[in-house]
Amino acid sequence: MSYVLAIHGGAGVIRQGPQQDAYHAALAQALVCGQVVLEQGGSATGAVLAAVVALEDCPLFNAGYGAVFTADVQHELDAAVMDGKGLRAGAVAGVRQVRNPILAAYKVLLDGRFVLLSGEGADRFALEAGLDQVENHYFSTELRRSQLAAVQAFSPARAVLDHANPVGDAARFGTVGAVALDRAGNLAAATSTGGMTNKLPGRIGDSPLVGAGVYANNASCAVSATGTGEHFMRACIAYDVHARMAYGGASLADAAAAAIGTSLQALGGDGGIIALGRDGTLAMPFNSRGMYRAWVREGEAVQTRIFADC
């Protein structure tokens, strides 16, 4: 079986401009990090971890370095990873000190005693697992600080912004994620985020929740989501794709389109997903103006997109 890898870097109100070249380049670079794992015969899980680590380390995206601020001018990060072969999953929420939250999520998966750890306990677990630790200000950038100031000046009490709010890039949902199919036929998915600008401290979205922001099952598909997290949680969007395939016999394309166009949109949610079927088919629907995304199939060239066709 040939490998397939896809990644996303968030969705929402994305404006056209000269910065698009930087996003295309960053997406391609992160994709190649995961592709190398697959090219060398590595696992789907290893590939999604490598790709997401690269996205977490890039300040253009809202995960890891470059994460958005909470209302208290701090960073609280969430991440999850799922292995489609044995349905093992690991997640962390509200971490403040682990440099790469997706690696902490993977350590939770390997531990196996639990699926989701949060807050101080998750940071302590990551420290004891030997992962790199940083001060919270490591995640800060001046762009994110200016976005927080703009949001608080516009509407201090609001944490979740929609496309109608005149605050520029702060209206993007910059969650990152990856899905992969390896040569052994195994699927995996990973998602990581800094959340929403000006979010209430302690708020947890869909990204670290199995079935909402991430899901992988070798019987059907792997899914990573980005968008208005509360809506993705209420509709269990990632699992919704699997369920439409497993119980309704839908194709990946139809299941993914219905999850966004019916389940999510009925609740007023915005965003998108990347979904990869066990047969290597890809679907990347979104109902926002754009979604940063990239993909590669074995033997083919890397592809990157931001809007529907470019």
Secondary structure, DSSP 8 states (H G I E B T S, - for coil): ---EEEEEEEEE----STTHHHHHHHHHHHHHHHHHHHHTT--HHHHHHHHHHHHHT-TTSSSSTT---BTTS---EEEEEEETTTTEEEEEEEESSBS-HHHHHHHHHHH-S-SEEEHHHHHHHHHHTT--B--GGGG--HHHHHHHHHHHHH-TT--S--TTSS-GGGGEE--EEEEEE-TTS-EEEEEEE---TTB-TT---STTSBTTTEEE-TTSEEEEEEE-HHHHHHHTHHHHHHHHHHTT---HHHHHHHIIIIIIGGGT--EEEEEEETTS-EE--BSSSEEEEEEEETTS--EEESSS--
